């Protein structure tokens, strides 16, 4: 636990010291704000609904999280600092989890800033707002962020090239995101179609917009997160054997 | 060897590092081939060999960074594979080129490493090691702002911060200026006695100065494991380099040299250059110098050639078909070869001199000459300014 916290702390420091976080956050907020303004301006009357915002944030996170996580393990492999980390009495899962946690802090912070938009929407909305969907939506956002960052941590473990890690991550999460759409192709009635619909990120994620928290969706994201982190730790371990 | 009988293979308590038949393959190529050795408490053992010889691989196995393909290694009684965490806790490691987190301050970094190693009084320990490597005046500076020498000190400090019984240093002096090299060597010598130290180097004189015992590694095998004195003897063979004015007749000078008392062998290299084998090279050099001047030849250079690591290598590996050198034993590490291999002591001196700008003479002497007296080539002394310049740092 002490090791985990030490690594997380160090990584948080590194995250805020690097320009990547600030550039990505600024870009994300600018883009999100623009689309938000367009949405609020169009809708007459303004409906305080989380669903379109949820969809927007989800889509943007697909691109943002792999960029936030690309540095985590790739840079240490390139610069050689991983050698010192892995020859310290630290376990592989602590390294991986600590790094993932630091990225979670960054994403949580970024998402907290979008609450400003929610406040704006509240002030414009003609007919109040239901706080159930708001709460469940943000839970969904954090769960999605956790899973996407875990996948990003995995791709960062696979290569020492940050750009490759980011692109690989984006590709992987895009596939996961769009699986339910592919399911339409074989037909939703077949077993394959159902499996694809279930494995896809987007269905589970958008369910959170309805104000109910389905344990199946939570289990899905938690499983994906742990699975990807476990694989990342194994990849790190195999580096020892190469 | 006594065994406690619990299956841990704990050797005698004095043996801090016990390596048995260690083998490591990268694909089909063995980087380490059946290496066995021991190191006792307080002993400083040098790994000597060119790049690619397997030094770093051996160190990475000892530090738990990679497992061996076969064989066993015990550090402080712990198997580096089976009891990896305990073994790592007992080890301080400085990887080659001292990788550090450039975005952290010196204090922050050392504090982080101390935390990972479970140091109890972090503040005290970090301040202790910072003072020990004389980096305390830069404690709050970012590592990215430190010069190479200072970074190396931080790298050594992190290896000491948990006061481990075993310290493993991979090329601790590479890329440093002479002043820093001297400091690092002094530090390592101080640390021996309390700690068991393994350090790798490809500079023979460095191994001579610091290590109690030297293992020469080539092509993944220990080709010689000698006490210092014997290695030193090999390092001071009686070879002399003579350069006279090019207007003389090489053949005639060669013939004359053969007759000089003490000269056992003459090889004419052309343009007034000669390489001589001599019995007692100090006296012989004096004799040659006198005679050359008497004859009115211009004397450009008369130097005792130290046997380089490569020469010793070639001697040691002469019977081994695997020795990866095309050149004959007579060839010193001339510039071409040094540039190509980039690994030999003389080559290193030149490379680094080019990099450092002004350290040429000092480093050359420091790296290649165990004792200055044997080097008759005139060297303007420039070492004095090393410290000042270095303190300024280069961003």
Interface residues (C-beta under 8 A of the other chain):
Chain A: X2 X3 X6 X7 X9 X10 X13 X14 X17 X18 X79 X80 X81 X83 X84 X85 X86 X87 X88 X89 X90 X91 X240 X241 X242
Chain B: X60 X63 X64 X65 X66 X67 X85 X86 X88 X89 X91 X93 X95 X97 X99 X100 X101 X102 X103 X104 X108 X112 X113 X115 X116 X117 X118 X158
